Amino acid sequence: MLEQTLIFQKALEAVEALDPEAQAMLVDIIQKRLKRQRRDNLLTQIVQAENDYAQGNIRRGSVADLIAELDE
């Protein structure tokens, strides 16, 4: 944890050394990369769900059906 804190501190110092315009560009780049990562993760989950559905690993029904099945 301490090592990670030091890494963050060094990164913040490097960012603070940039002019405000460069800092804003860096924030924009990081936001876009985070959005891309979330999108990629979502696509991975969708592919997994489609595979599970194709293999018959998905159950359909209402919440009541699921609770009834769990009670069995």
PDB file of N, CA, C and O in Angstrom:
ATOM      1  N   MET A   1       0.830  -1.195   0.000  1.00  0.00           N
ATOM      2  CA  MET A   1       0.000   0.000   0.000  1.00  0.00           C
ATOM      3  C   MET A   1       0.870   1.252   0.000  1.00  0.00           C
ATOM      4  O   MET A   1       0.587   2.218  -0.708  1.00  0.00           O
ATOM      5  N   LEU A   2       1.924   1.222   0.797  1.00  0.00           N
ATOM      6  CA  LEU A   2       2.814   2.379   0.863  1.00  0.00           C
ATOM      7  C   LEU A   2       3.476   2.631  -0.482  1.00  0.00           C
ATOM      8  O   LEU A   2       3.622   3.777  -0.908  1.00  0.00           O
ATOM      9  N   GLU A   3       3.881   1.539  -1.156  1.00  0.00           N
ATOM     10  CA  GLU A   3       4.517   1.678  -2.466  1.00  0.00           C
ATOM     11  C   GLU A   3       3.554   2.307  -3.470  1.00  0.00           C
ATOM     12  O   GLU A   3       3.942   3.171  -4.257  1.00  0.00           O
ATOM     13  N   GLN A   4       2.301   1.869  -3.436  1.00  0.00           N
ATOM     14  CA  GLN A   4       1.307   2.428  -4.355  1.00  0.00           C
ATOM     15  C   GLN A   4       1.068   3.910  -4.053  1.00  0.00           C
ATOM     16  O   GLN A   4       0.902   4.714  -4.970  1.00  0.00           O
ATOM     17  N   THR A   5       1.053   4.265  -2.779  1.00  0.00           N
ATOM     18  CA  THR A   5       0.886   5.669  -2.399  1.00  0.00           C
ATOM     19  C   THR A   5       2.030   6.510  -2.942  1.00  0.00           C
ATOM     20  O   THR A   5       1.817   7.624  -3.421  1.00  0.00           O
ATOM     21  N   LEU A   6       3.244   5.975  -2.867  1.00  0.00           N
ATOM     22  CA  LEU A   6       4.402   6.697  -3.389  1.00  0.00           C
ATOM     23  C   LEU A   6       4.315   6.856  -4.907  1.00  0.00           C
ATOM     24  O   LEU A   6       4.655   7.909  -5.445  1.00  0.00           O
ATOM     25  N   ILE A   7       3.863   5.820  -5.586  1.00  0.00           N
ATOM     26  CA  ILE A   7       3.699   5.887  -7.044  1.00  0.00           C
ATOM     27  C   ILE A   7       2.671   6.958  -7.404  1.00  0.00           C
ATOM     28  O   ILE A   7       2.890   7.758  -8.314  1.00  0.00           O
ATOM     29  N   PHE A   8       1.540   6.967  -6.680  1.00  0.00           N
ATOM     30  CA  PHE A   8       0.520   7.990  -6.935  1.00  0.00           C
ATOM     31  C   PHE A   8       1.073   9.390  -6.678  1.00  0.00           C
ATOM     32  O   PHE A   8       0.818  10.317  -7.446  1.00  0.00           O
ATOM     33  N   GLN A   9       1.828   9.533  -5.598  1.00  0.00           N
ATOM     34  CA  GLN A   9       2.386  10.841  -5.267  1.00  0.00           C
ATOM     35  C   GLN A   9       3.320  11.321  -6.372  1.00  0.00           C
ATOM     36  O   GLN A   9       3.278  12.489  -6.761  1.00  0.00           O
ATOM     37  N   LYS A  10       4.164  10.421  -6.878  1.00  0.00           N
ATOM     38  CA  LYS A  10       5.072  10.787  -7.968  1.00  0.00           C
ATOM     39  C   LYS A  10       4.290  11.156  -9.226  1.00  0.00           C
ATOM     40  O   LYS A  10       4.638  12.107  -9.926  1.00  0.00           O
ATOM     41  N   ALA A  11       3.233  10.399  -9.507  1.00  0.00           N
ATOM     42  CA  ALA A  11       2.406  10.695 -10.681  1.00  0.00           C
ATOM     43  C   ALA A  11       1.746  12.067 -10.537  1.00  0.00           C
ATOM     44  O   ALA A  11       1.714  12.849 -11.487  1.00  0.00           O
ATOM     45  N   LEU A  12       1.223  12.350  -9.350  1.00  0.00           N
ATOM     46  CA  LEU A  12       0.595  13.652  -9.124  1.00  0.00           C
ATOM     47  C   LEU A  12       1.598  14.791  -9.265  1.00  0.00           C
ATOM     48  O   LEU A  12       1.282  15.840  -9.825  1.00  0.00           O
ATOM     49  N   GLU A  13       2.787  14.583  -8.763  1.00  0.00           N
ATOM     50  CA  GLU A  13       3.822  15.608  -8.895  1.00  0.00           C
ATOM     51  C   GLU A  13       4.167  15.842 -10.364  1.00  0.00           C
ATOM     52  O   GLU A  13       4.375  16.981 -10.784  1.00  0.00           O
ATOM     53  N   ALA A  14       4.226  14.765 -11.138  1.00  0.00           N
ATOM     54  CA  ALA A  14       4.524  14.898 -12.566  1.00  0.00           C
ATOM     55  C   ALA A  14       3.407  15.660 -13.274  1.00  0.00           C
ATOM     56  O   ALA A  14       3.670  16.500 -14.134  1.00  0.00           O
ATOM     57  N   VAL A  15       2.165  15.364 -12.911  1.00  0.00           N
ATOM     58  CA  VAL A  15       1.025  16.051 -13.527  1.00  0.00           C
ATOM     59  C   VAL A  15       1.016  17.526 -13.123  1.00  0.00           C
ATOM     60  O   VAL A  15       0.759  18.399 -13.952  1.00  0.00           O
ATOM     61  N   GLU A  16       1.294  17.796 -11.864  1.00  0.00           N
ATOM     62  CA  GLU A  16       1.308  19.182 -11.397  1.00  0.00           C
ATOM     63  C   GLU A  16       2.401  19.999 -12.074  1.00  0.00           C
ATOM     64  O   GLU A  16       2.297  21.223 -12.154  1.00  0.00           O
ATOM     65  N   ALA A  17       3.439  19.342 -12.559  1.00  0.00           N
ATOM     66  CA  ALA A  17       4.515  20.044 -13.252  1.00  0.00           C
ATOM     67  C   ALA A  17       4.096  20.478 -14.658  1.00  0.00           C
ATOM     68  O   ALA A  17       4.738  21.338 -15.261  1.00  0.00           O
ATOM     69  N   LEU A  18       3.022  19.886 -15.177  1.00  0.00           N
ATOM     70  CA  LEU A  18       2.522  20.249 -16.505  1.00  0.00           C
ATOM     71  C   LEU A  18       1.754  21.560 -16.438  1.00  0.00           C
ATOM     72  O   LEU A  18       1.241  21.942 -15.386  1.00  0.00           O
ATOM     73  N   ASP A  19       1.682  22.237 -17.567  1.00  0.00           N
ATOM     74  CA  ASP A  19       0.866  23.453 -17.608  1.00  0.00           C
ATOM     75  C   ASP A  19      -0.611  23.046 -17.587  1.00  0.00           C
ATOM     76  O   ASP A  19      -0.939  21.906 -17.917  1.00  0.00           O
ATOM     77  N   PRO A  20      -1.500  23.960 -17.206  1.00  0.00           N
ATOM     78  CA  PRO A  20      -2.927  23.621 -17.074  1.00  0.00           C
ATOM     79  C   PRO A  20      -3.543  23.000 -18.327  1.00  0.00           C
ATOM     80  O   PRO A  20      -4.379  22.102 -18.221  1.00  0.00           O
ATOM     81  N   GLU A  21      -3.145  23.462 -19.502  1.00  0.00           N
ATOM     82  CA  GLU A  21      -3.696  22.897 -20.739  1.00  0.00           C
ATOM     83  C   GLU A  21      -3.286  21.436 -20.897  1.00  0.00           C
ATOM     84  O   GLU A  21      -4.100  20.598 -21.282  1.00  0.00           O
ATOM     85  N   ALA A  22      -2.037  21.135 -20.601  1.00  0.00           N
ATOM     86  CA  ALA A  22      -1.562  19.751 -20.690  1.00  0.00           C
ATOM     87  C   ALA A  22      -2.247  18.885 -19.642  1.00  0.00           C
ATOM     88  O   ALA A  22      -2.554  17.723 -19.905  1.00  0.00           O
ATOM     89  N   GLN A  23      -2.488  19.437 -18.457  1.00  0.00           N
ATOM     90  CA  GLN A  23      -3.203  18.688 -17.421  1.00  0.00           C
ATOM     91  C   GLN A  23      -4.613  18.345 -17.896  1.00  0.00           C
ATOM     92  O   GLN A  23      -5.085  17.225 -17.700  1.00  0.00           O
ATOM     93  N   ALA A  24      -5.274  19.304 -18.515  1.00  0.00           N
ATOM     94  CA  ALA A  24      -6.631  19.069 -19.024  1.00  0.00           C
ATOM     95  C   ALA A  24      -6.624  18.003 -20.117  1.00  0.00           C
ATOM     96  O   ALA A  24      -7.514  17.154 -20.169  1.00  0.00           O
ATOM     97  N   MET A  25      -5.615  18.052 -20.990  1.00  0.00           N
ATOM     98  CA  MET A  25      -5.509  17.035 -22.045  1.00  0.00           C
ATOM     99  C   MET A  25      -5.286  15.659 -21.429  1.00  0.00           C
ATOM    100  O   MET A  25      -5.857  14.673 -21.894  1.00  0.00           O
ATOM    101  N   LEU A  26      -4.465  15.585 -20.394  1.00  0.00           N
ATOM    102  CA  LEU A  26      -4.197  14.316 -19.721  1.00  0.00           C
ATOM    103  C   LEU A  26      -5.466  13.760 -19.086  1.00  0.00           C
ATOM    104  O   LEU A  26      -5.739  12.563 -19.182  1.00  0.00           O
ATOM    105  N   VAL A  27      -6.235  14.622 -18.443  1.00  0.00           N
ATOM    106  CA  VAL A  27      -7.508  14.194 -17.849  1.00  0.00           C
ATOM    107  C   VAL A  27      -8.432  13.647 -18.929  1.00  0.00           C
ATOM    108  O   VAL A  27      -9.079  12.618 -18.731  1.00  0.00           O
ATOM    109  N   ASP A  28      -8.498  14.323 -20.062  1.00  0.00           N
ATOM    110  CA  ASP A  28      -9.338  13.879 -21.173  1.00  0.00           C
ATOM    111  C   ASP A  28      -8.891  12.506 -21.676  1.00  0.00           C
ATOM    112  O   ASP A  28      -9.720  11.629 -21.921  1.00  0.00           O
ATOM    113  N   ILE A  29      -7.588  12.325 -21.828  1.00  0.00           N
ATOM    114  CA  ILE A  29      -7.051  11.036 -22.289  1.00  0.00           C
ATOM    115  C   ILE A  29      -7.399   9.932 -21.306  1.00  0.00           C
ATOM    116  O   ILE A  29      -7.833   8.853 -21.709  1.00  0.00           O
ATOM    117  N   ILE A  30      -7.211  10.195 -20.016  1.00  0.00           N
ATOM    118  CA  ILE A  30      -7.503   9.180 -18.996  1.00  0.00           C
ATOM    119  C   ILE A  30      -8.990   8.842 -18.988  1.00  0.00           C
ATOM    120  O   ILE A  30      -9.355   7.671 -18.884  1.00  0.00           O
ATOM    121  N   GLN A  31      -9.853   9.855 -19.096  1.00  0.00           N
ATOM    122  CA  GLN A  31     -11.296   9.594 -19.125  1.00  0.00           C
ATOM    123  C   GLN A  31     -11.674   8.724 -20.319  1.00  0.00           C
ATOM    124  O   GLN A  31     -12.478   7.801 -20.189  1.00  0.00           O
ATOM    125  N   LYS A  32     -11.098   9.014 -21.470  1.00  0.00           N
ATOM    126  CA  LYS A  32     -11.399   8.215 -22.662  1.00  0.00           C
ATOM    127  C   LYS A  32     -10.916   6.780 -22.504  1.00  0.00           C
ATOM    128  O   LYS A  32     -11.604   5.844 -22.914  1.00  0.00           O
ATOM    129  N   ARG A  33      -9.744   6.600 -21.915  1.00  0.00           N
ATOM    130  CA  ARG A  33      -9.229   5.240 -21.705  1.00  0.00           C
ATOM    131  C   ARG A  33     -10.087   4.469 -20.715  1.00  0.00           C
ATOM    132  O   ARG A  33     -10.331   3.277 -20.901  1.00  0.00           O
ATOM    133  N   LEU A  34     -10.547   5.140 -19.666  1.00  0.00           N
ATOM    134  CA  LEU A  34     -11.419   4.479 -18.703  1.00  0.00           C
ATOM    135  C   LEU A  34     -12.740   4.074 -19.347  1.00  0.00           C
ATOM    136  O   LEU A  34     -13.249   2.984 -19.086  1.00  0.00           O
ATOM    137  N   LYS A  35     -13.297   4.945 -20.186  1.00  0.00           N
ATOM    138  CA  LYS A  35     -14.531   4.602 -20.903  1.00  0.00           C
ATOM    139  C   LYS A  35     -14.313   3.402 -21.805  1.00  0.00           C
ATOM    140  O   LYS A  35     -15.160   2.511 -21.877  1.00  0.00           O
ATOM    141  N   ARG A  36     -13.161   3.375 -22.503  1.00  0.00           N
ATOM    142  CA  ARG A  36     -12.860   2.255 -23.386  1.00  0.00           C
ATOM    143  C   ARG A  36     -12.726   0.964 -22.583  1.00  0.00           C
ATOM    144  O   ARG A  36     -13.210  -0.084 -23.011  1.00  0.00           O
ATOM    145  N   GLN A  37     -12.072   1.032 -21.418  1.00  0.00           N
ATOM    146  CA  GLN A  37     -11.929  -0.154 -20.581  1.00  0.00           C
ATOM    147  C   GLN A  37     -13.288  -0.662 -20.115  1.00  0.00           C
ATOM    148  O   GLN A  37     -13.545  -1.866 -20.141  1.00  0.00           O
ATOM    149  N   ARG A  38     -14.165   0.257 -19.687  1.00  0.00           N
ATOM    150  CA  ARG A  38     -15.508  -0.158 -19.258  1.00  0.00           C
ATOM    151  C   ARG A  38     -16.278  -0.779 -20.414  1.00  0.00           C
ATOM    152  O   ARG A  38     -16.973  -1.779 -20.236  1.00  0.00           O
ATOM    153  N   ARG A  39     -16.156  -0.185 -21.603  1.00  0.00           N
ATOM    154  CA  ARG A  39     -16.831  -0.718 -22.792  1.00  0.00           C
ATOM    155  C   ARG A  39     -16.292  -2.108 -23.126  1.00  0.00           C
ATOM    156  O   ARG A  39     -17.066  -3.017 -23.423  1.00  0.00           O
ATOM    157  N   ASP A  40     -14.967  -2.276 -23.081  1.00  0.00           N
ATOM    158  CA  ASP A  40     -14.364  -3.577 -23.369  1.00  0.00           C
ATOM    159  C   ASP A  40     -14.804  -4.623 -22.353  1.00  0.00           C
ATOM    160  O   ASP A  40     -15.077  -5.768 -22.715  1.00  0.00           O
ATOM    161  N   ASN A  41     -14.872  -4.229 -21.071  1.00  0.00           N
ATOM    162  CA  ASN A  41     -15.332  -5.161 -20.041  1.00  0.00           C
ATOM    163  C   ASN A  41     -16.785  -5.554 -20.268  1.00  0.00           C
ATOM    164  O   ASN A  41     -17.154  -6.716 -20.099  1.00  0.00           O
ATOM    165  N   LEU A  42     -17.601  -4.591 -20.647  1.00  0.00           N
ATOM    166  CA  LEU A  42     -19.007  -4.881 -20.927  1.00  0.00           C
ATOM    167  C   LEU A  42     -19.140  -5.830 -22.110  1.00  0.00           C
ATOM    168  O   LEU A  42     -19.946  -6.760 -22.075  1.00  0.00           O
ATOM    169  N   LEU A  43     -18.357  -5.600 -23.153  1.00  0.00           N
ATOM    170  CA  LEU A  43     -18.396  -6.493 -24.314  1.00  0.00           C
ATOM    171  C   LEU A  43     -17.972  -7.911 -23.939  1.00  0.00           C
ATOM    172  O   LEU A  43     -18.549  -8.883 -24.428  1.00  0.00           O
ATOM    173  N   THR A  44     -16.975  -8.031 -23.079  1.00  0.00           N
ATOM    174  CA  THR A  44     -16.537  -9.348 -22.609  1.00  0.00           C
ATOM    175  C   THR A  44     -17.666 -10.043 -21.858  1.00  0.00           C
ATOM    176  O   THR A  44     -17.900 -11.237 -22.047  1.00  0.00           O
ATOM    177  N   GLN A  45     -18.367  -9.294 -21.002  1.00  0.00           N
ATOM    178  CA  GLN A  45     -19.486  -9.868 -20.259  1.00  0.00           C
ATOM    179  C   GLN A  45     -20.620 -10.274 -21.193  1.00  0.00           C
ATOM    180  O   GLN A  45     -21.266 -11.298 -20.972  1.00  0.00           O
ATOM    181  N   ILE A  46     -20.863  -9.492 -22.221  1.00  0.00           N
ATOM    182  CA  ILE A  46     -21.915  -9.824 -23.191  1.00  0.00           C
ATOM    183  C   ILE A  46     -21.573 -11.109 -23.927  1.00  0.00           C
ATOM    184  O   ILE A  46     -22.428 -11.980 -24.090  1.00  0.00           O
ATOM    185  N   VAL A  47     -20.327 -11.233 -24.372  1.00  0.00           N
ATOM    186  CA  VAL A  47     -19.898 -12.448 -25.070  1.00  0.00           C
ATOM    187  C   VAL A  47     -20.057 -13.653 -24.150  1.00  0.00           C
ATOM    188  O   VAL A  47     -20.525 -14.706 -24.584  1.00  0.00           O
ATOM    189  N   GLN A  48     -19.669 -13.509 -22.878  1.00  0.00           N
ATOM    190  CA  GLN A  48     -19.804 -14.611 -21.929  1.00  0.00           C
ATOM    191  C   GLN A  48     -21.271 -14.976 -21.726  1.00  0.00           C
ATOM    192  O   GLN A  48     -21.618 -16.156 -21.674  1.00  0.00           O
ATOM    193  N   ALA A  49     -22.126 -13.974 -21.612  1.00  0.00           N
ATOM    194  CA  ALA A  49     -23.557 -14.238 -21.437  1.00  0.00           C
ATOM    195  C   ALA A  49     -24.139 -14.933 -22.660  1.00  0.00           C
ATOM    196  O   ALA A  49     -24.953 -15.847 -22.527  1.00  0.00           O
ATOM    197  N   GLU A  50     -23.728 -14.503 -23.849  1.00  0.00           N
ATOM    198  CA  GLU A  50     -24.205 -15.153 -25.074  1.00  0.00           C
ATOM    199  C   GLU A  50     -23.741 -16.602 -25.134  1.00  0.00           C
ATOM    200  O   GLU A  50     -24.505 -17.481 -25.534  1.00  0.00           O
ATOM    201  N   ASN A  51     -22.499 -16.860 -24.743  1.00  0.00           N
ATOM    202  CA  ASN A  51     -21.988 -18.232 -24.718  1.00  0.00           C
ATOM    203  C   ASN A  51     -22.752 -19.078 -23.709  1.00  0.00           C
ATOM    204  O   ASN A  51     -23.116 -20.218 -23.999  1.00  0.00           O
ATOM    205  N   ASP A  52     -22.995 -18.524 -22.526  1.00  0.00           N
ATOM    206  CA  ASP A  52     -23.759 -19.250 -21.512  1.00  0.00           C
ATOM    207  C   ASP A  52     -25.159 -19.568 -22.021  1.00  0.00           C
ATOM    208  O   ASP A  52     -25.667 -20.668 -21.805  1.00  0.00           O
ATOM    209  N   TYR A  53     -25.779 -18.610 -22.695  1.00  0.00           N
ATOM    210  CA  TYR A  53     -27.120 -18.828 -23.235  1.00  0.00           C
ATOM    211  C   TYR A  53     -27.094 -19.919 -24.302  1.00  0.00           C
ATOM    212  O   TYR A  53     -27.959 -20.795 -24.319  1.00  0.00           O
ATOM    213  N   ALA A  54     -26.102 -19.867 -25.191  1.00  0.00           N
ATOM    214  CA  ALA A  54     -25.993 -20.855 -26.267  1.00  0.00           C
ATOM    215  C   ALA A  54     -25.760 -22.257 -25.714  1.00  0.00           C
ATOM    216  O   ALA A  54     -26.193 -23.242 -26.314  1.00  0.00           O
ATOM    217  N   GLN A  55     -25.079 -22.352 -24.577  1.00  0.00           N
ATOM    218  CA  GLN A  55     -24.782 -23.654 -23.974  1.00  0.00           C
ATOM    219  C   GLN A  55     -25.887 -24.121 -23.032  1.00  0.00           C
ATOM    220  O   GLN A  55     -25.799 -25.203 -22.453  1.00  0.00           O
ATOM    221  N   GLY A  56     -26.918 -23.309 -22.882  1.00  0.00           N
ATOM    222  CA  GLY A  56     -28.033 -23.692 -22.021  1.00  0.00           C
ATOM    223  C   GLY A  56     -27.757 -23.490 -20.544  1.00  0.00           C
ATOM    224  O   GLY A  56     -28.418 -24.104 -19.707  1.00  0.00           O
ATOM    225  N   ASN A  57     -26.808 -22.654 -20.210  1.00  0.00           N
ATOM    226  CA  ASN A  57     -26.457 -22.419 -18.808  1.00  0.00           C
ATOM    227  C   ASN A  57     -27.275 -21.301 -18.166  1.00  0.00           C
ATOM    228  O   ASN A  57     -27.024 -20.922 -17.022  1.00  0.00           O
ATOM    229  N   ILE A  58     -28.247 -20.779 -18.899  1.00  0.00           N
ATOM    230  CA  ILE A  58     -29.064 -19.672 -18.411  1.00  0.00           C
ATOM    231  C   ILE A  58     -30.457 -20.197 -18.090  1.00  0.00           C
ATOM    232  O   ILE A  58     -31.055 -20.946 -18.862  1.00  0.00           O
ATOM    233  N   ARG A  59     -30.951 -19.784 -16.936  1.00  0.00           N
ATOM    234  CA  ARG A  59     -32.318 -20.155 -16.568  1.00  0.00           C
ATOM    235  C   ARG A  59     -33.212 -18.953 -16.777  1.00  0.00           C
ATOM    236  O   ARG A  59     -32.825 -17.815 -16.511  1.00  0.00           O
ATOM    237  N   ARG A  60     -34.404 -19.220 -17.254  1.00  0.00           N
ATOM    238  CA  ARG A  60     -35.378 -18.153 -17.474  1.00  0.00           C
ATOM    239  C   ARG A  60     -36.494 -18.306 -16.457  1.00  0.00           C
ATOM    240  O   ARG A  60     -36.819 -19.414 -16.030  1.00  0.00           O
ATOM    241  N   GLY A  61     -37.066 -17.193 -16.083  1.00  0.00           N
ATOM    242  CA  GLY A  61     -38.194 -17.212 -15.165  1.00  0.00           C
ATOM    243  C   GLY A  61     -38.241 -15.944 -14.342  1.00  0.00           C
ATOM    244  O   GLY A  61     -37.383 -15.068 -14.449  1.00  0.00           O
ATOM    245  N   SER A  62     -39.261 -15.874 -13.524  1.00  0.00           N
ATOM    246  CA  SER A  62     -39.443 -14.696 -12.680  1.00  0.00           C
ATOM    247  C   SER A  62     -38.635 -14.853 -11.395  1.00  0.00           C
ATOM    248  O   SER A  62     -38.052 -15.906 -11.135  1.00  0.00           O
ATOM    249  N   VAL A  63     -38.612 -13.807 -10.614  1.00  0.00           N
ATOM    250  CA  VAL A  63     -37.945 -13.865  -9.313  1.00  0.00           C
ATOM    251  C   VAL A  63     -38.628 -14.907  -8.444  1.00  0.00           C
ATOM    252  O   VAL A  63     -37.963 -15.645  -7.717  1.00  0.00           O
ATOM    253  N   ALA A  64     -39.942 -14.972  -8.513  1.00  0.00           N
ATOM    254  CA  ALA A  64     -40.688 -15.966  -7.735  1.00  0.00           C
ATOM    255  C   ALA A  64     -40.275 -17.377  -8.135  1.00  0.00           C
ATOM    256  O   ALA A  64     -40.140 -18.248  -7.276  1.00  0.00           O
ATOM    257  N   ASP A  65     -40.073 -17.613  -9.439  1.00  0.00           N
ATOM    258  CA  ASP A  65     -39.621 -18.923  -9.910  1.00  0.00           C
ATOM    259  C   ASP A  65     -38.250 -19.258  -9.328  1.00  0.00           C
ATOM    260  O   ASP A  65     -38.014 -20.386  -8.893  1.00  0.00           O
ATOM    261  N   LEU A  66     -37.357 -18.289  -9.319  1.00  0.00           N
ATOM    262  CA  LEU A  66     -36.013 -18.511  -8.789  1.00  0.00           C
ATOM    263  C   LEU A  66     -36.060 -18.819  -7.301  1.00  0.00           C
ATOM    264  O   LEU A  66     -35.381 -19.733  -6.835  1.00  0.00           O
ATOM    265  N   ILE A  67     -36.852 -18.067  -6.555  1.00  0.00           N
ATOM    266  CA  ILE A  67     -36.965 -18.306  -5.114  1.00  0.00           C
ATOM    267  C   ILE A  67     -37.558 -19.678  -4.855  1.00  0.00           C
ATOM    268  O   ILE A  67     -37.098 -20.394  -3.965  1.00  0.00           O
ATOM    269  N   ALA A  68     -38.576 -20.053  -5.621  1.00  0.00           N
ATOM    270  CA  ALA A  68     -39.184 -21.378  -5.463  1.00  0.00           C
ATOM    271  C   ALA A  68     -38.164 -22.465  -5.750  1.00  0.00           C
ATOM    272  O   ALA A  68     -38.136 -23.484  -5.060  1.00  0.00           O
ATOM    273  N   GLU A  69     -37.333 -22.264  -6.752  1.00  0.00           N
ATOM    274  CA  GLU A  69     -36.311 -23.254  -7.089  1.00  0.00           C
ATOM    275  C   GLU A  69     -35.266 -23.355  -5.987  1.00  0.00           C
ATOM    276  O   GLU A  69     -34.782 -24.447  -5.689  1.00  0.00           O
ATOM    277  N   LEU A  70     -34.918 -22.238  -5.387  1.00  0.00           N
ATOM    278  CA  LEU A  70     -33.940 -22.249  -4.301  1.00  0.00           C
ATOM    279  C   LEU A  70     -34.491 -22.930  -3.056  1.00  0.00           C
ATOM    280  O   LEU A  70     -33.736 -23.530  -2.290  1.00  0.00           O
ATOM    281  N   ASP A  71     -35.794 -22.840  -2.852  1.00  0.00           N
ATOM    282  CA  ASP A  71     -36.431 -23.452  -1.686  1.00  0.00           C
ATOM    283  C   ASP A  71     -36.543 -24.961  -1.810  1.00  0.00           C
ATOM    284  O   ASP A  71     -36.763 -25.646  -0.811  1.00  0.00           O
ATOM    285  N   GLU A  72     -36.396 -25.488  -3.016  1.00  0.00           N
ATOM    286  CA  GLU A  72     -36.541 -26.941  -3.236  1.00  0.00           C
ATOM    287  C   GLU A  72     -35.392 -27.706  -2.639  1.00  0.00           C
ATOM    288  O   GLU A  72     -35.353 -28.933  -2.732  1.00  0.00           O
TER     289      GLU A  72
END
